[in-house]
Amino acid sequence: MTMQKITPVLVVDAIEPCLPLWTEQLGFEKTVEVPHGERLGFVILVRAGMELMLQTTASLEEDDANLARGMKPGDVFLYAHVASLEAAKAATKELETIVPDRETFYGAKEVFVRTGDGHRIGLAQHPEA
């Protein structure tokens, strides 16, 4: 399995209060934002080849209740870009699938698994750019 990158997703209650730390103090740039109601539900932040994501608990719950179950502000899960979702699924076939195969509105094919120690990992094959 070829893993192209892995990004931590920080689970937060609200994104707006978190942004000044990441953008003004730590120098990250917000490159993607997804609204959730009248607030932000998800953002991608980048700096010097590093990437992290922030997602609210409310946005997670709406996205997929199985993924959100038990998640609270302060938790982290991983989002991995893979070359082949089928190869990633084969490599993780012994793990619990918590979000079965799906295709997102931005064209990624994804599956989410839980490791034996309880960590969540999203495996995603993105369309060729």
Protein Blocks (a to p, Z undefined) as FASTA:
>chain_A
ZZfbdcdddddfblklmmmmmmmmnopacfbdcdehjbcfbdcddeehiacddddfklmm
mmomklmgopaehiacdddddfblklmmmmmmmpccfbdcdddfkopacdddddfkopac
dddddddZZ
